[in-house]
Amino acid sequence: MTSDEDKLNSQSQVEENISQEDDLPEDDGTMSLTAHLEELRSRLIKSLLAVVFGSSVAYFFLDEITKFLTGPVGKLYYMKPGEAFFTYLKIDIVTGFLIALPIIFFHAWKFFLPALTKGERAVLGILVPASVILFFAGMAFSFFLVLPIALKFFMGFSLQENATELQSLFSFQDYFDFVIMFVLPFGFVFELPLAIIVLGKLGILTSEILGRYRKIVFFLSFVIGALVTTPDVISQIAVAIPVMLLYEVGYWVVKYILRK
């Protein structure tokens, strides 16, 4: 009788161990809800620590970073007692986030990794670093080319004959907020080919659809160029061409590599 009870206890123990193992990540990518939440929490904490580390590193170069950012406009002023302090703090945090961005993208990739097939993992392993590179390329393009043109355009209003009493006097906080709101969107715009490729892979976009709307996208790229630059044609082309090229890259990949 005791032997039968031992067998039953042993069998129940084995079943319990199997059920516990089912809650762990498997080779086929299955995870329990609790494991997913714990994994998400761990990745978020690590990403936050990366931002804190990046901000700590940026703190030692804050003067150089600020001088670099204010280069296109020159001398700035602060209008409120705490404006300079909080703007420096904002610059430090944003710079820390940008430093930590590759690590944040990496943890996002690792979080979704168990749910992907082997082929999808290989593709995503290429897309993640490419998205980081394109994001920084878009910000650099905006800061070094488009932003000086836009500042020249906006500051030009004080040089008009009917505005002789106007003088540009930029606030430190307002200028930095303007730079962030102006530069960051270009980082996302440069993700356009990757977005097209992913949507093409999912079957949402095809080469026929992309070809059909090509002329509309080209027209809108010049409209965007006209809105954010000076009225001269050269400045508008400088903004429109990258958007057109990025769209074309996505189109050709979908048509000839994905064959959709």
C-alpha positions, -999 to +999 in steps of 0.1 A: +000+000+000+028+023+009+045+015-025+013+025-044+012+058-025+048+064-032+042+058-069+012+082-069+032+109-051+061+104-075+037+107-105+021+138-091+055+154-085+065+147-121+033+163-134+038+193-111+074+197-125+061+195-160+034+221-154+061+244-139+083+239-169+054+249-192+055+284-176+090+289-188+100+301-223+101+273-248+120+268-280+087+273-299+084+308-284+055+301-260+054+320-227+028+324-199+012+358-193+030+361-160+064+354-177+056+380-204+048+407-178+079+399-158+100+400-190+084+434-199+091+447-164+127+436-166+132+451-201+117+485-190+139+487-159+170+480-180+160+505-206+154+531-179+188+524-163+203+528-197+187+563-200+200+572-165+235+560-175+234+580-207+222+611-189+251+607-164+276+605-192+260+635-210+262+656-178+300+658-181+297+671-216+267+694-211+284+726-219+298+712-252+264+697-261+246+730-254+272+749-274+267+725-303+229+728-302+229+766-300+254+769-328+229+777-356+213+806-337+241+820-315+234+839-283+204+830-263+186+844-232+165+831-204+135+850-191+126+831-159+148+823-128+146+785-132+145+784-170+183+778-176+184+750-149+154+731-162+164+735-198+199+721-190+181+693-173+159+686-203+189+686-226+207+662-203+177+638-203+171+640-240+207+634-248+208+604-223+177+590-241+195+593-275+226+576-261+205+548-247+184+544-278+203+515-293+200+496-259+162+504-258+158+491-293+178+460-284+155+452-253+124+458-274+138+433-300+146+408-272+111+411-258+094+402-290+120+375-299+103+345-283+072+351-304+091+351-337+101+323-360+137+317-369+134+336-402+116+365-386+143+368-360+170+370-387+150+398-405+144+417-373+181+414-364+188+434-395+159+459-391+166+469-356+201+483-361+190+497-395+162+516-378+186+531-352+210+542-380+181+557-401+167+575-370+200+592-363+206+599-399+172+617-401+180+638-371+214+647-384+199+656-418+174+679-401+198+695-377+226+702-402+206+711-433+170+718-427+171+736-393+196+764-404+174+770-434+143+772-413+159+795-387+171+818-415+136+819-429+119+827-396+146+852-385+142+869-419+109+885-409+128+909-386+148+921-417+118+931-437+114+968-445+081+971-426+096+953-395+126+975-387+117+977-351+117+938-347+147+921-333+152+884-327+156+875-290+154+838-286+146+822-252+168+793-242+139+770-234+118+780-264+147+775-288+155+740-274+118+730-275+117+742-312+148+722-321+135+690-305+101+694-322+118+701-355+145+675-355+128+644-340+101+641-367+128+637-393+142+608-374+108+590-378+105+601-414+137+583-422+121+551-409+098+552-440+115+525-460+115+501-430+078+508-424+071+501-461+092+469-460+074+456-429+040+464-442+049+447-475+061+416-457+028+415-439+010+418-472-007+451-463+012+470-490+021+457-525+042+472-552+011+480-572-003+501-543+030+518-538+034+526-575-002+540-576+005+565-548+040+574-559+031+606-576+010+617-545+040+610-522+063+630-544+039+659-545+035+659-507+073+658-502+076+691-521+047+705-501+066+696-469+097+711-483+078+743-490+064+745-455+096+740-435+121+758-457+125+792-475+106+798-507+136+791-529+134+760-550+168+746-540+158+744-503+126+727-511+144+701-533+169+695-505+140+684-482+119+666-509+146+645-524+154+624-493+117+616-487+114+606-524+145+584-522+134+567-490+100+559-505+117+545-536+139+523-516+109+508-498+091+504-532+120+486-549+125+462-520+088+453-519+087+448-556+120+429-564+130+414-531+097+406-514+081+402-548+047+415-538 
